[in-house]
Amino acid sequence: MTERLDGPKVPPATIAGGAATGPADTPRTKRRLGPSPAVAIAFLLPAALLLGIWVVYPIVYSIIRSLFDAKGSGFVGLGNYATIFTDGGMLTTIRNNLIWVVVAPIIVTTVGLIFAVLTERIKWATAFKLIVFMPMAVSLMAAGVIFRLVYEQSPDKGLANAVLTTVHDTFSSSQGYPEARPREGDQSPVADQGGAVVTKQPAQAGQPVLIPIVGVKPAVMPANAAPAKAPQPGNALSGVVWFDFTAGGGGTSGQVDGTEKGLPGMTVEAVRGDEVAGTATTAEDGSFRFEGLPAGSYTVRLPKANFEAAYGGLSWLGPTLITPAIIGAFVWVWAGFAMVLLAAGLAAIPRDALEAARMDGASEWQVFRKITVPLLSPVLLVVFVTMIINTLKVFDLVFIIAPASVQPQANVVALEMWRVSFGGGNNQGLGSALAIFLLVLVLPFMIMNIRRFRRENT
């Protein structure tokens, strides 16, 4: 007869006196940390939706639009892309972008590195960093307005030419009198000779030389010009250069009258044969005097440079210098950004390595070149790549600084894309092709940055 046991079964190990085992010893299911995938998708969906609307859709639409003509009705295939590489203006634009990519990032990174190193060696480092970084608080459009004024041609308005003319005038005493000339006629004691003014008769010591000049514009008459004085005979060769014109009429041609002004700052040469024996500069009353000349007869000459326009600086906004000028504005804006990043990188460098190299006899230049720069190379690469991306996208500075007459010589891809599409060209097919071309140029550097970030986070 079989006995039926209705009670719970006892594990054999318990009967045998062994240790009891239970559900706690069975393998546990691995629990998921964090929210479920559905919750993650719910949170990511708005961001993905915005990314698709603002990034993916414009890229796809631009690719499609670039295959059509200006009206968007005729399919042209790769014709717009062919125009980019065959049109003369487009090639100038691409050349300018190459100049930007090669020059601007190198200058910004180098200047930022120099500033970062300097901030470690000066006491007022905080104030220096603040001043250099301050342009970052200014928008690129405002920076363009600032440098448009800095690069004005007139030294009275443009800071750049004001500095250049001040330095030039410090080392050059000649005063320009454009369009000034000697009086015409046989009675004039001087004559025009290839742009220079020379005396008709040889002069020597004891015979004052009179050099009357006409055609001096009131705008170029120096403020320090004093009334001319007739020269007195003496032991040295001397004379006077003056504006032979009496306001309101009157006066005697070829003679110094009381109200006529001297022409200061003119260079006067005493010439014997083909050689310049002496040089003098006219005083405020136009008088000049040669000291130490050997006895004899000389031809007195006012060189051609006296009648050229006074030095007014460089034509920063001209077709030749417009791109370097805009790059200078770009460096002014971004040098502080590079300095801050590189200064942070310098602060993270172990000082033991630097001190050990100095104790081994390395010079400061060797320490900088062989230790500081290699240890700082990751930060240098970050700054350099970031500047390349910024130069490829530059738009505001070129649009604001370059005058309309020289914008074709200063043009870049981003500005040309806007100009062709919305700035009067009304060719959104070509503009879309330029946008895709710019995207292709930027993508490699963005991928480089992403890979570097991933390597640093692993």
C-alpha positions as a Markdown table, in Angstrom:
| # | Residue | x | y | z |
|---|---|---|---|---|
| 1 | Met | 0.0 | 0.0 | 0.0 |
| 2 | Thr | 1.4 | 3.3 | -1.0 |
| 3 | Glu | 1.6 | 6.0 | 1.6 |
| 4 | Arg | 0.5 | 9.5 | 0.4 |
| 5 | Leu | 2.3 | 12.5 | 1.8 |
| 6 | Asp | 0.2 | 15.6 | 1.6 |
| 7 | Gly | 2.7 | 17.8 | 3.5 |
| 8 | Pro | 5.5 | 19.8 | 2.0 |
| 9 | Lys | 8.4 | 18.0 | 0.5 |
| 10 | Val | 11.6 | 18.3 | 2.4 |
| 11 | Pro | 14.8 | 18.7 | 0.4 |
| 12 | Pro | 17.2 | 15.7 | 0.7 |
| 13 | Ala | 19.9 | 17.8 | 2.0 |
| 14 | Thr | 17.8 | 18.7 | 5.0 |
| 15 | Ile | 17.0 | 15.1 | 5.7 |
| 16 | Ala | 20.7 | 14.2 | 5.5 |
| 17 | Gly | 21.5 | 17.0 | 8.0 |
| 18 | Gly | 23.1 | 19.1 | 5.3 |
| 19 | Ala | 22.7 | 22.9 | 4.9 |
| 20 | Ala | 19.5 | 24.0 | 3.6 |
| 21 | Thr | 19.3 | 25.6 | 0.2 |
| 22 | Gly | 16.5 | 27.7 | -1.2 |
| 23 | Pro | 15.6 | 30.2 | -3.9 |
| 24 | Ala | 18.3 | 32.6 | -2.7 |
| 25 | Asp | 20.9 | 30.3 | -4.3 |
| 26 | Thr | 19.3 | 30.3 | -7.8 |
| 27 | Pro | 20.8 | 32.6 | -10.4 |
| 28 | Arg | 19.3 | 36.1 | -10.3 |
| 29 | Thr | 18.0 | 37.9 | -13.4 |
| 30 | Lys | 20.3 | 41.0 | -14.2 |
| 31 | Arg | 18.4 | 44.1 | -13.3 |
| 32 | Arg | 18.5 | 47.2 | -15.6 |
| 33 | Leu | 20.0 | 50.4 | -14.2 |
| 34 | Gly | 18.2 | 53.6 | -15.1 |
| 35 | Pro | 15.0 | 54.2 | -16.9 |
| 36 | Ser | 13.5 | 51.9 | -19.6 |
| 37 | Pro | 14.3 | 52.5 | -23.3 |
| 38 | Ala | 10.7 | 53.8 | -23.7 |
| 39 | Val | 11.4 | 56.5 | -21.1 |
| 40 | Ala | 14.7 | 57.4 | -22.7 |
| 41 | Ile | 13.1 | 57.6 | -26.2 |
| 42 | Ala | 10.4 | 59.9 | -24.8 |
| 43 | Phe | 12.9 | 62.3 | -23.4 |
| 44 | Leu | 15.1 | 62.2 | -26.6 |
| 45 | Leu | 12.3 | 62.5 | -29.0 |
| 46 | Pro | 11.8 | 66.3 | -28.7 |
| 47 | Ala | 15.5 | 66.9 | -29.2 |
| 48 | Ala | 15.6 | 64.5 | -32.1 |
| 49 | Leu | 12.6 | 66.2 | -33.7 |
| 50 | Leu | 14.2 | 69.7 | -33.4 |
| 51 | Leu | 17.5 | 68.3 | -34.8 |
| 52 | Gly | 15.6 | 66.9 | -37.8 |
| 53 | Ile | 13.8 | 70.1 | -38.4 |
| 54 | Trp | 16.7 | 72.5 | -38.0 |
| 55 | Val | 19.6 | 70.4 | -39.2 |
| 56 | Val | 18.7 | 67.3 | -41.2 |
| 57 | Tyr | 15.8 | 68.7 | -43.2 |
| 58 | Pro | 17.8 | 71.8 | -44.3 |
| 59 | Ile | 20.7 | 69.7 | -45.4 |
| 60 | Val | 18.6 | 67.3 | -47.4 |
| 61 | Tyr | 16.6 | 70.1 | -49.0 |
| 62 | Ser | 19.8 | 72.1 | -49.8 |
| 63 | Ile | 21.3 | 69.0 | -51.6 |
| 64 | Ile | 18.1 | 68.6 | -53.6 |
| 65 | Arg | 17.8 | 72.3 | -54.3 |
| 66 | Ser | 21.4 | 72.5 | -55.5 |
| 67 | Leu | 20.5 | 70.3 | -58.4 |
| 68 | Phe | 18.0 | 72.8 | -59.9 |
| 69 | Asp | 18.4 | 76.2 | -61.5 |
| 70 | Ala | 17.7 | 79.6 | -60.1 |
| 71 | Lys | 13.9 | 79.3 | -60.4 |
| 72 | Gly | 13.9 | 75.8 | -59.0 |
| 73 | Ser | 12.0 | 74.3 | -62.0 |
| 74 | Gly | 14.8 | 73.2 | -64.2 |
| 75 | Phe | 17.0 | 70.2 | -63.3 |
| 76 | Val | 20.7 | 71.1 | -63.9 |
| 77 | Gly | 22.3 | 68.2 | -62.1 |
| 78 | Leu | 25.9 | 69.1 | -61.0 |
| 79 | Gly | 25.9 | 72.3 | -63.1 |
| 80 | Asn | 25.8 | 74.5 | -60.1 |
| 81 | Tyr | 28.8 | 72.7 | -58.6 |
| 82 | Ala | 30.6 | 73.0 | -61.9 |
| 83 | Thr | 30.0 | 76.8 | -61.8 |
| 84 | Ile | 31.7 | 77.0 | -58.4 |
| 85 | Phe | 35.0 | 75.7 | -59.9 |
| 86 | Thr | 34.8 | 77.5 | -63.3 |
| 87 | Asp | 33.6 | 81.0 | -62.6 |
| 88 | Gly | 36.4 | 83.5 | -62.0 |
| 89 | Gly | 34.7 | 85.2 | -59.1 |
| 90 | Met | 34.0 | 81.9 | -57.4 |
| 91 | Leu | 37.7 | 80.9 | -57.8 |
| 92 | Thr | 38.7 | 84.2 | -56.1 |
| 93 | Thr | 36.3 | 83.3 | -53.3 |
| 94 | Ile | 37.8 | 79.9 | -52.9 |
| 95 | Arg | 41.3 | 81.3 | -53.0 |
| 96 | Asn | 40.4 | 83.8 | -50.2 |
| 97 | Asn | 39.0 | 81.0 | -48.1 |
| 98 | Leu | 42.3 | 79.0 | -48.5 |
| 99 | Ile | 44.2 | 82.1 | -47.4 |
| 100 | Trp | 41.9 | 82.4 | -44.4 |
| 101 | Val | 42.3 | 78.7 | -43.5 |
| 102 | Val | 46.1 | 78.7 | -43.8 |
| 103 | Val | 46.9 | 82.1 | -42.2 |
| 104 | Ala | 44.3 | 83.0 | -39.6 |
| 105 | Pro | 44.4 | 79.8 | -37.4 |
| 106 | Ile | 48.2 | 79.9 | -37.3 |
| 107 | Ile | 48.3 | 83.5 | -36.3 |
| 108 | Val | 45.5 | 83.2 | -33.7 |
| 109 | Thr | 47.1 | 80.1 | -32.2 |
| 110 | Thr | 50.6 | 81.6 | -32.1 |
| 111 | Val | 49.4 | 84.9 | -30.6 |
| 112 | Gly | 47.3 | 83.1 | -28.1 |
| 113 | Leu | 50.3 | 80.9 | -27.1 |
| 114 | Ile | 52.5 | 84.0 | -26.7 |
| 115 | Phe | 49.9 | 85.7 | -24.5 |
| 116 | Ala | 49.4 | 82.6 | -22.4 |
| 117 | Val | 53.1 | 82.3 | -21.7 |
| 118 | Leu | 53.3 | 86.0 | -20.9 |
| 119 | Thr | 50.5 | 85.8 | -18.4 |
| 120 | Glu | 52.6 | 83.4 | -16.4 |
| 121 | Arg | 55.5 | 85.8 | -16.1 |
| 122 | Ile | 53.8 | 89.2 | -15.3 |
| 123 | Lys | 52.3 | 90.3 | -12.1 |
| 124 | Trp | 49.2 | 91.9 | -13.6 |
| 125 | Ala | 48.2 | 88.7 | -15.4 |
| 126 | Thr | 44.5 | 89.0 | -14.5 |
| 127 | Ala | 44.1 | 92.5 | -15.9 |
| 128 | Phe | 46.1 | 91.4 | -19.0 |
| 129 | Lys | 43.8 | 88.4 | -19.6 |
| 130 | Leu | 40.7 | 90.6 | -19.1 |
| 131 | Ile | 41.9 | 93.2 | -21.7 |
| 132 | Val | 42.8 | 90.5 | -24.3 |
| 133 | Phe | 39.7 | 88.5 | -23.8 |
| 134 | Met | 37.4 | 91.5 | -23.8 |
| 135 | Pro | 36.8 | 91.5 | -27.6 |
| 136 | Met | 35.1 | 88.1 | -27.2 |
| 137 | Ala | 32.3 | 90.0 | -25.5 |
| 138 | Val | 31.8 | 92.0 | -28.7 |
| 139 | Ser | 29.7 | 90.6 | -31.6 |
| 140 | Leu | 31.5 | 90.0 | -34.9 |
| 141 | Met | 29.2 | 92.7 | -36.5 |
| 142 | Ala | 30.2 | 95.2 | -33.8 |
| 143 | Ala | 33.9 | 94.3 | -34.3 |
| 144 | Gly | 33.4 | 94.8 | -38.0 |
| 145 | Val | 32.1 | 98.3 | -37.4 |
| 146 | Ile | 35.0 | 99.1 | -35.1 |
| 147 | Phe | 37.6 | 98.0 | -37.6 |
| 148 | Arg | 35.9 | 99.7 | -40.5 |
| 149 | Leu | 36.6 | 102.9 | -38.6 |
| 150 | Val | 40.1 | 101.8 | -37.6 |
| 151 | Tyr | 41.0 | 101.2 | -41.3 |
| 152 | Glu | 39.6 | 104.5 | -42.6 |
| 153 | Gln | 42.0 | 106.1 | -45.2 |
| 154 | Ser | 42.0 | 109.5 | -43.6 |
| 155 | Pro | 44.5 | 109.7 | -40.6 |
| 156 | Asp | 42.0 | 112.1 | -38.9 |
| 157 | Lys | 39.5 | 109.2 | -38.7 |
| 158 | Gly | 41.3 | 105.9 | -39.1 |
| 159 | Leu | 43.5 | 104.8 | -36.1 |
| 160 | Ala | 45.7 | 102.6 | -38.2 |
| 161 | Asn | 46.8 | 105.4 | -40.6 |
| 162 | Ala | 47.0 | 107.9 | -37.7 |
| 163 | Val | 49.6 | 105.7 | -36.1 |
| 164 | Leu | 51.5 | 105.1 | -39.3 |
| 165 | Thr | 51.5 | 108.8 | -40.3 |
| 166 | Thr | 52.7 | 109.8 | -36.8 |
| 167 | Val | 55.6 | 107.4 | -37.0 |
| 168 | His | 56.4 | 108.5 | -40.5 |
| 169 | Asp | 56.3 | 112.2 | -39.7 |
| 170 | Thr | 58.5 | 111.6 | -36.7 |
| 171 | Phe | 61.4 | 110.5 | -38.9 |
| 172 | Ser | 60.5 | 112.6 | -42.0 |
| 173 | Ser | 60.6 | 116.4 | -41.9 |
| 174 | Ser | 59.4 | 117.0 | -45.5 |
| 175 | Gln | 55.9 | 118.6 | -45.9 |
| 176 | Gly | 53.9 | 117.7 | -49.0 |
| 177 | Tyr | 52.5 | 120.4 | -51.1 |
| 178 | Pro | 50.5 | 118.6 | -53.9 |
| 179 | Glu | 49.8 | 120.7 | -57.0 |
| 180 | Ala | 52.1 | 123.5 | -55.9 |
| 181 | Arg | 54.3 | 124.9 | -58.7 |
| 182 | Pro | 56.6 | 127.7 | -59.6 |
| 183 | Arg | 55.3 | 130.8 | -61.4 |
| 184 | Glu | 55.4 | 130.6 | -65.2 |
| 185 | Gly | 57.2 | 133.1 | -67.3 |
| 186 | Asp | 60.7 | 134.2 | -68.0 |
| 187 | Gln | 60.7 | 136.6 | -65.1 |
| 188 | Ser | 60.4 | 133.8 | -62.6 |
| 189 | Pro | 63.8 | 132.9 | -60.9 |
| 190 | Val | 62.9 | 129.2 | -60.8 |
| 191 | Ala | 61.6 | 126.6 | -63.2 |
| 192 | Asp | 60.0 | 123.2 | -63.2 |
| 193 | Gln | 62.4 | 120.4 | -64.1 |
| 194 | Gly | 60.8 | 117.0 | -64.1 |
| 195 | Gly | 58.6 | 117.7 | -61.1 |
| 196 | Ala | 61.4 | 119.4 | -59.2 |
| 197 | Val | 61.8 | 123.2 | -58.9 |
| 198 | Val | 65.3 | 124.5 | -59.6 |
| 199 | Thr | 66.8 | 127.9 | -59.8 |
| 200 | Lys | 67.5 | 129.2 | -63.3 |
| 201 | Gln | 70.8 | 131.0 | -62.3 |
| 202 | Pro | 73.6 | 129.5 | -60.1 |
| 203 | Ala | 73.6 | 130.8 | -56.5 |
| 204 | Gln | 76.5 | 131.3 | -54.1 |
| 205 | Ala | 77.1 | 132.5 | -50.6 |
| 206 | Gly | 76.1 | 136.1 | -50.0 |
| 207 | Gln | 73.4 | 136.1 | -52.7 |
| 208 | Pro | 70.0 | 135.3 | -51.2 |
| 209 | Val | 67.9 | 132.8 | -53.2 |
| 210 | Leu | 64.2 | 133.6 | -53.8 |
| 211 | Ile | 62.0 | 130.6 | -54.6 |
| 212 | Pro | 58.3 | 131.8 | -55.2 |
| 213 | Ile | 55.7 | 129.1 | -55.3 |
| 214 | Val | 52.0 | 129.3 | -56.3 |
| 215 | Gly | 49.1 | 126.8 | -56.3 |
| 216 | Val | 49.3 | 126.0 | -52.6 |
| 217 | Lys | 45.9 | 124.9 | -51.5 |
| 218 | Pro | 44.6 | 126.3 | -48.2 |
| 219 | Ala | 43.9 | 122.8 | -46.9 |
| 220 | Val | 47.6 | 121.8 | -47.1 |
| 221 | Met | 49.0 | 125.1 | -45.8 |
| 222 | Pro | 50.6 | 124.1 | -42.4 |
| 223 | Ala | 49.1 | 125.7 | -39.4 |
| 224 | Asn | 52.6 | 126.8 | -38.2 |
| 225 | Ala | 53.4 | 128.7 | -41.4 |
| 226 | Ala | 54.6 | 132.2 | -40.5 |
| 227 | Pro | 54.9 | 135.3 | -42.7 |
| 228 | Ala | 57.8 | 135.0 | -45.1 |
| 229 | Lys | 60.8 | 137.2 | -44.5 |
| 230 | Ala | 63.2 | 138.3 | -47.2 |
| 231 | Pro | 66.6 | 136.7 | -46.6 |
| 232 | Gln | 69.5 | 138.8 | -45.5 |
| 233 | Pro | 72.9 | 138.5 | -47.2 |
| 234 | Gly | 75.4 | 136.5 | -45.2 |
| 235 | Asn | 78.4 | 134.2 | -45.4 |
| 236 | Ala | 76.4 | 131.1 | -46.1 |
| 237 | Leu | 74.1 | 130.1 | -49.0 |
| 238 | Ser | 70.6 | 131.0 | -47.8 |
| 239 | Gly | 67.2 | 131.9 | -49.2 |
| 240 | Val | 63.4 | 131.7 | -48.7 |
| 241 | Val | 60.6 | 129.5 | -50.2 |
| 242 | Trp | 57.2 | 131.2 | -49.9 |
| 243 | Phe | 53.7 | 131.2 | -51.2 |
| 244 | Asp | 53.8 | 134.1 | -53.7 |
| 245 | Phe | 50.2 | 135.1 | -53.4 |
| 246 | Thr | 48.5 | 138.0 | -51.7 |
| 247 | Ala | 44.9 | 137.4 | -50.7 |
| 248 | Gly | 42.6 | 140.0 | -52.2 |
| 249 | Gly | 45.1 | 141.0 | -54.8 |
| 250 | Gly | 48.1 | 143.3 | -54.7 |
| 251 | Gly | 51.7 | 142.5 | -54.0 |
| 252 | Thr | 54.5 | 142.2 | -56.4 |
| 253 | Ser | 55.2 | 139.0 | -58.2 |
| 254 | Gly | 58.6 | 137.4 | -57.3 |
| 255 | Gln | 59.0 | 139.6 | -54.2 |
| 256 | Val | 58.3 | 138.8 | -50.6 |
| 257 | Asp | 55.3 | 140.9 | -49.4 |
| 258 | Gly | 54.4 | 141.3 | -45.8 |
| 259 | Thr | 51.2 | 139.1 | -45.8 |
| 260 | Glu | 52.6 | 136.2 | -47.8 |
| 261 | Lys | 53.5 | 133.1 | -45.8 |
| 262 | Gly | 56.6 | 130.9 | -45.9 |
| 263 | Leu | 56.3 | 127.2 | -46.8 |
| 264 | Pro | 57.8 | 125.3 | -43.8 |
| 265 | Gly | 59.0 | 121.7 | -44.0 |
| 266 | Met | 60.3 | 121.8 | -47.5 |
| 267 | Thr | 63.5 | 119.9 | -48.4 |
| 268 | Val | 66.0 | 122.1 | -50.2 |
| 269 | Glu | 69.2 | 120.8 | -51.9 |
| 270 | Ala | 72.3 | 122.5 | -53.0 |
| 271 | Val | 73.5 | 120.8 | -56.2 |
| 272 | Arg | 76.8 | 121.0 | -57.9 |
| 273 | Gly | 77.0 | 119.1 | -61.1 |
| 274 | Asp | 75.1 | 115.8 | -60.6 |
| 275 | Glu | 75.9 | 115.6 | -56.9 |
| 276 | Val | 73.9 | 116.9 | -53.9 |
| 277 | Ala | 76.4 | 118.9 | -51.9 |
| 278 | Gly | 74.1 | 119.9 | -49.0 |
| 279 | Thr | 70.5 | 119.6 | -47.8 |
| 280 | Ala | 68.4 | 122.0 | -45.6 |
| 281 | Thr | 64.8 | 122.2 | -44.5 |
| 282 | Thr | 62.8 | 125.4 | -44.6 |
| 283 | Ala | 61.7 | 127.0 | -41.2 |
| 284 | Glu | 58.3 | 128.2 | -40.3 |
| 285 | Asp | 58.9 | 131.4 | -42.3 |
| 286 | Gly | 60.2 | 129.5 | -45.3 |
| 287 | Ser | 63.8 | 130.5 | -44.8 |
| 288 | Phe | 66.6 | 128.0 | -45.3 |
| 289 | Arg | 70.4 | 128.1 | -44.8 |
| 290 | Phe | 73.2 | 125.7 | -45.8 |
| 291 | Glu | 76.0 | 125.4 | -43.4 |
| 292 | Gly | 79.5 | 124.2 | -44.2 |
| 293 | Leu | 79.2 | 124.3 | -48.0 |
| 294 | Pro | 82.5 | 124.8 | -49.9 |
| 295 | Ala | 82.8 | 128.1 | -51.7 |
| 296 | Gly | 81.5 | 128.1 | -55.2 |
| 297 | Ser | 78.3 | 128.2 | -57.3 |
| 298 | Tyr | 75.3 | 125.9 | -56.7 |
| 299 | Thr | 72.0 | 125.1 | -58.2 |
| 300 | Val | 69.3 | 125.3 | -55.5 |
| 301 | Arg | 66.7 | 122.6 | -56.0 |
| 302 | Leu | 63.4 | 121.7 | -54.4 |
| 303 | Pro | 63.1 | 117.9 | -54.9 |
| 304 | Lys | 60.0 | 116.4 | -56.5 |
| 305 | Ala | 59.0 | 114.8 | -53.1 |
| 306 | Asn | 58.1 | 118.2 | -51.8 |
| 307 | Phe | 55.2 | 118.4 | -54.3 |
| 308 | Glu | 53.7 | 115.0 | -53.7 |
| 309 | Ala | 50.9 | 114.4 | -51.3 |
| 310 | Ala | 51.9 | 114.0 | -47.7 |
| 311 | Tyr | 52.1 | 110.5 | -46.5 |
| 312 | Gly | 48.6 | 109.4 | -45.5 |
| 313 | Gly | 49.2 | 105.8 | -44.5 |
| 314 | Leu | 48.2 | 102.6 | -46.3 |
| 315 | Ser | 45.0 | 101.8 | -48.2 |
| 316 | Trp | 43.8 | 99.2 | -45.8 |
| 317 | Leu | 40.4 | 98.9 | -47.5 |
| 318 | Gly | 41.9 | 98.7 | -51.0 |
| 319 | Pro | 41.9 | 95.5 | -53.1 |
| 320 | Thr | 45.4 | 94.6 | -52.1 |
| 321 | Leu | 45.3 | 94.8 | -48.3 |
| 322 | Ile | 41.6 | 94.1 | -47.6 |
| 323 | Thr | 41.9 | 90.4 | -46.8 |
| 324 | Pro | 45.0 | 90.8 | -44.5 |
| 325 | Ala | 43.1 | 93.7 | -42.8 |
| 326 | Ile | 40.0 | 91.6 | -42.1 |
| 327 | Ile | 42.2 | 88.8 | -40.9 |
| 328 | Gly | 43.7 | 91.3 | -38.4 |
| 329 | Ala | 40.3 | 92.0 | -37.1 |
| 330 | Phe | 39.6 | 88.3 | -36.8 |
| 331 | Val | 42.8 | 87.8 | -34.8 |
| 332 | Trp | 41.8 | 90.7 | -32.5 |
| 333 | Val | 38.5 | 89.0 | -31.7 |
| 334 | Trp | 39.7 | 85.4 | -31.2 |
| 335 | Ala | 43.2 | 85.8 | -29.7 |
| 336 | Gly | 41.7 | 86.1 | -26.2 |
| 337 | Phe | 39.8 | 82.8 | -26.7 |
| 338 | Ala | 43.0 | 81.0 | -27.7 |
| 339 | Met | 44.9 | 82.6 | -24.8 |
| 340 | Val | 42.4 | 81.4 | -22.2 |
| 341 | Leu | 42.4 | 77.8 | -23.4 |
| 342 | Leu | 46.2 | 77.7 | -23.7 |
| 343 | Ala | 46.7 | 79.3 | -20.3 |
| 344 | Ala | 44.5 | 76.6 | -18.8 |
| 345 | Gly | 46.6 | 74.0 | -20.6 |
| 346 | Leu | 49.8 | 75.5 | -19.3 |
| 347 | Ala | 48.5 | 75.5 | -15.7 |
| 348 | Ala | 47.9 | 71.7 | -16.0 |
| 349 | Ile | 51.5 | 71.0 | -17.1 |
| 350 | Pro | 53.5 | 69.3 | -14.3 |
| 351 | Arg | 56.0 | 71.8 | -13.0 |
| 352 | Asp | 58.4 | 69.0 | -12.0 |
| 353 | Ala | 59.2 | 68.2 | -15.6 |
| 354 | Leu | 60.0 | 71.9 | -16.3 |
| 355 | Glu | 62.1 | 72.3 | -13.2 |
| 356 | Ala | 64.0 | 69.1 | -13.9 |
| 357 | Ala | 64.8 | 70.3 | -17.4 |
| 358 | Arg | 66.1 | 73.6 | -16.1 |
| 359 | Met | 68.2 | 71.8 | -13.5 |
| 360 | Asp | 69.7 | 69.7 | -16.3 |
| 361 | Gly | 70.9 | 72.9 | -18.0 |
| 362 | Ala | 68.2 | 73.4 | -20.6 |
| 363 | Ser | 67.6 | 77.0 | -21.7 |
| 364 | Glu | 64.1 | 78.6 | -21.5 |
| 365 | Trp | 63.7 | 78.2 | -25.2 |
| 366 | Gln | 64.6 | 74.5 | -25.1 |
| 367 | Val | 62.2 | 74.0 | -22.2 |
| 368 | Phe | 59.5 | 75.7 | -24.2 |
| 369 | Arg | 60.2 | 73.9 | -27.4 |
| 370 | Lys | 60.9 | 70.4 | -26.2 |
| 371 | Ile | 58.7 | 70.1 | -23.1 |
| 372 | Thr | 56.0 | 72.8 | -22.9 |
| 373 | Val | 54.8 | 72.6 | -26.6 |
| 374 | Pro | 54.6 | 68.8 | -26.7 |
| 375 | Leu | 52.7 | 68.6 | -23.5 |
| 376 | Leu | 50.5 | 71.4 | -24.7 |
| 377 | Ser | 49.9 | 69.9 | -28.1 |
| 378 | Pro | 46.3 | 68.6 | -27.4 |
| 379 | Val | 45.1 | 72.0 | -26.4 |
| 380 | Leu | 47.0 | 73.6 | -29.4 |
| 381 | Leu | 45.2 | 71.2 | -31.7 |
| 382 | Val | 41.8 | 72.1 | -30.1 |
| 383 | Val | 42.4 | 75.8 | -30.7 |
| 384 | Phe | 43.8 | 75.3 | -34.2 |
| 385 | Val | 40.9 | 73.1 | -35.4 |
| 386 | Thr | 38.3 | 75.4 | -33.8 |
| 387 | Met | 39.8 | 78.4 | -35.6 |
| 388 | Ile | 39.8 | 76.5 | -38.9 |
| 389 | Ile | 36.0 | 75.9 | -38.5 |
| 390 | Asn | 35.5 | 79.6 | -37.6 |
| 391 | Thr | 37.5 | 80.8 | -40.6 |
| 392 | Leu | 35.4 | 78.6 | -42.9 |
| 393 | Lys | 32.3 | 80.2 | -41.5 |
| 394 | Val | 33.5 | 83.8 | -41.4 |
| 395 | Phe | 30.8 | 86.1 | -42.8 |
| 396 | Asp | 30.2 | 89.2 | -40.6 |
| 397 | Leu | 33.6 | 90.7 | -40.6 |
| 398 | Val | 34.0 | 90.5 | -44.4 |
| 399 | Phe | 30.5 | 91.9 | -45.0 |
| 400 | Ile | 30.9 | 94.9 | -42.7 |
| 401 | Ile | 34.6 | 95.8 | -43.2 |
| 402 | Ala | 35.0 | 95.4 | -46.9 |
| 403 | Pro | 33.5 | 98.3 | -48.9 |
| 404 | Ala | 31.2 | 97.4 | -51.8 |
| 405 | Ser | 33.9 | 98.3 | -54.3 |
| 406 | Val | 36.3 | 95.7 | -53.1 |
| 407 | Gln | 34.0 | 93.0 | -51.8 |
| 408 | Pro | 34.7 | 90.8 | -54.9 |
| 409 | Gln | 38.4 | 90.8 | -53.8 |
| 410 | Ala | 37.6 | 90.1 | -50.2 |
| 411 | Asn | 34.8 | 87.6 | -50.8 |
| 412 | Val | 34.6 | 84.2 | -48.9 |
| 413 | Val | 32.3 | 81.2 | -49.4 |
| 414 | Ala | 29.9 | 82.0 | -46.6 |
| 415 | Leu | 29.4 | 85.6 | -47.8 |
| 416 | Glu | 29.1 | 84.5 | -51.5 |
| 417 | Met | 26.4 | 81.9 | -50.5 |
| 418 | Trp | 24.3 | 84.7 | -48.9 |
| 419 | Arg | 25.0 | 87.2 | -51.7 |
| 420 | Val | 24.0 | 84.7 | -54.4 |
| 421 | Ser | 20.9 | 83.5 | -52.6 |
| 422 | Phe | 19.5 | 86.6 | -50.9 |
| 423 | Gly | 21.8 | 89.5 | -51.6 |
| 424 | Gly | 20.6 | 90.3 | -55.1 |
| 425 | Gly | 21.6 | 87.2 | -57.0 |
| 426 | Asn | 18.3 | 85.4 | -56.4 |
| 427 | Asn | 19.9 | 82.1 | -57.5 |
| 428 | Gln | 19.1 | 79.7 | -54.6 |
| 429 | Gly | 20.3 | 76.8 | -56.7 |
| 430 | Leu | 23.8 | 78.1 | -56.8 |
| 431 | Gly | 23.5 | 79.3 | -53.2 |
| 432 | Ser | 22.5 | 75.8 | -52.1 |
| 433 | Ala | 25.5 | 74.3 | -53.9 |
| 434 | Leu | 27.8 | 76.8 | -52.1 |
| 435 | Ala | 26.1 | 75.8 | -48.8 |
| 436 | Ile | 26.8 | 72.1 | -49.5 |
| 437 | Phe | 30.3 | 72.9 | -50.6 |
| 438 | Leu | 30.9 | 74.7 | -47.3 |
| 439 | Leu | 29.5 | 71.8 | -45.4 |
| 440 | Val | 31.9 | 69.4 | -47.1 |
| 441 | Leu | 34.8 | 71.7 | -46.1 |
| 442 | Val | 33.7 | 71.9 | -42.5 |
| 443 | Leu | 32.8 | 68.2 | -42.0 |
| 444 | Pro | 36.4 | 66.7 | -41.8 |
| 445 | Phe | 37.3 | 69.1 | -39.0 |
| 446 | Met | 34.1 | 68.4 | -37.1 |
| 447 | Ile | 34.7 | 64.6 | -37.4 |
| 448 | Met | 38.3 | 65.2 | -36.2 |
| 449 | Asn | 37.0 | 67.0 | -33.1 |
| 450 | Ile | 34.4 | 64.3 | -32.4 |
| 451 | Arg | 37.0 | 61.5 | -32.6 |
| 452 | Arg | 39.3 | 63.4 | -30.3 |
| 453 | Phe | 36.5 | 63.9 | -27.7 |
| 454 | Arg | 35.8 | 60.2 | -27.8 |
| 455 | Arg | 39.4 | 59.3 | -27.3 |
| 456 | Glu | 39.6 | 61.6 | -24.3 |
| 457 | Asn | 36.5 | 60.2 | -22.7 |
| 458 | Thr | 37.6 | 56.5 | -23.1 |
